């Protein structure tokens, strides 16, 4: 399985499942399901100790925060407002109750900070050798759900939220907080500059701009998704889904353009809007063109480097 | 954490979370969440390799089936009709794609057999050292949600579905299909009587009576829950939530009353109805009385034995 991409595996699985009856089925940031009375946005994402987080680096609070944030972002990426989380926590039998309480504190704090009105409404606890948290987020729509397939030539490409900060933080953790064998060790803030602390905080406790998802929908956004695997890779997915080329510019992406283009896990919102100034909170980073040979261009040319981060291909869980 | 019950841990966690805004929050079989337009029933349950299933005994198909069935039962236990599943699958990097396809086949088959109209509408794949499947089920209500707290003195206690079959099957697996070190080995059907095969099938691929959940709600059921941890333990929970005593009878519970009373994982539906004959598919197993000293009586006396199965207390994951 390690040789297939997550997308390839998903296609194999989807072939086996019954045809989706949902308004939006598998393949977007979240599903939109018709429940008597109205559409419900629903998504699930799992964090696993090893590939997704390390307890040497993440506290229980950090883990709860991040598990909430990444799922809230998938709801926002449909233009929806998160209304509830369900949390499935599987943990070793010797886990301290205080750790579980800290996870709960992080879940609550992320909801209050990022999506006021959303709370944990259900859950499940099980024993597992591998600490795992699967969060389901449910959301409500004031508008039609926003797909990633609606970008049209002439639209402005815009971004809300950080680009590259979380990846920079992960790089610092790998470079500076591992022992000689590669095993993660606790972060010592004294060894970090303020900017480095911010980057590590962005990795451990990301702040995706949740409220800007429904705001973009109200403002007429044509396509929307959250950037989890890197701007270039996710922009390629949006371009392919929409049948267009996204022509990005380096200038608005800050001083470290390569990290901004390839770094994942910020859960920024990538959007396309009709021509004009994008709504408050979004910054223009390019334009949508008729589909050419490339899905994504950067300053007019294909990007010469790796286009993103596929957790199945790139992460060696034995490392560190 | 191993010394605290799941209930005790949940109470500690719930104290840390924001007050529920849901119509039905944590503490029942599923949450009922108001999404613009109407209530949505939502629940999540996780199966972990080791404590919840063994690959020597369960195929990928079995695992998909069971993961769907147990969550469909939680939706049905609110009187709701399941409409969608989200599946978070975490698996070792060397998992074969054919195994994942078999999980998908089992999920689909369980939905088609137990809850026609319900399908997998979203999901997430991650790498983990421990094979884990967390399924979220969403449901729609035609009636008010049915709590476990509505049983009233004079009501009939009724059961739909198997009682003790899944536990009998698990007992057979432990007794007959482990090597001398206690490690599970593949089931050989030739060694089993037809009745034993049925019991093992009930453990690996349970058939909870999903359609009878909404049917009970239409028929005026006063309290409803699914029996996951054993009839006595779950009846105690219903009695405590309702402030009544459930007076059960041994006679309707079949030849192996002790297994019927204490065995978990059949996901039968335990219900109370106003006096009279319970609706089709339910059999009367007792009556509701004013609350006495005991939450549950069996033929008029407290049950002299263990009252159920708490996965946190009773399962030694190192065993087998």
Interface residues (C-beta under 8 A of the other chain):
Chain A: X1 X2 X4 X6 X9 X10 X12 X13 X16 X17 X18 X19 X20 X21 X22 X25 X26 X30 X31 X33 X34 X35 X36 X37 X38 X39 X40 X42 X43 X44 X45 X46 X47 X48 X50 X51 X52 X83 X84 X86 X87 X88 X90 X91 X93 X94 X95 X96 X97 X100 X101 X103 X104 X105 X107 X108 X111 X112 X117 X119 X120 X121 X122 X123 X124 X125 X126 X127 X128 X129 X130 X132 X134 X136 X138 X139 X140 X141 X142 X311 X312 X315 X317
Chain B: X1 X2 X4 X6 X9 X10 X12 X13 X16 X17 X18 X19 X20 X21 X22 X25 X26 X30 X31 X33 X34 X35 X36 X37 X38 X39 X40 X42 X43 X44 X45 X46 X47 X48 X50 X51 X52 X83 X84 X86 X87 X88 X90 X91 X93 X94 X95 X96 X97 X100 X101 X103 X104 X105 X107 X108 X111 X112 X117 X119 X120 X121 X122 X123 X124 X125 X126 X127 X128 X129 X130 X132 X134 X136 X138 X139 X140 X141 X142 X311 X312 X315 X317
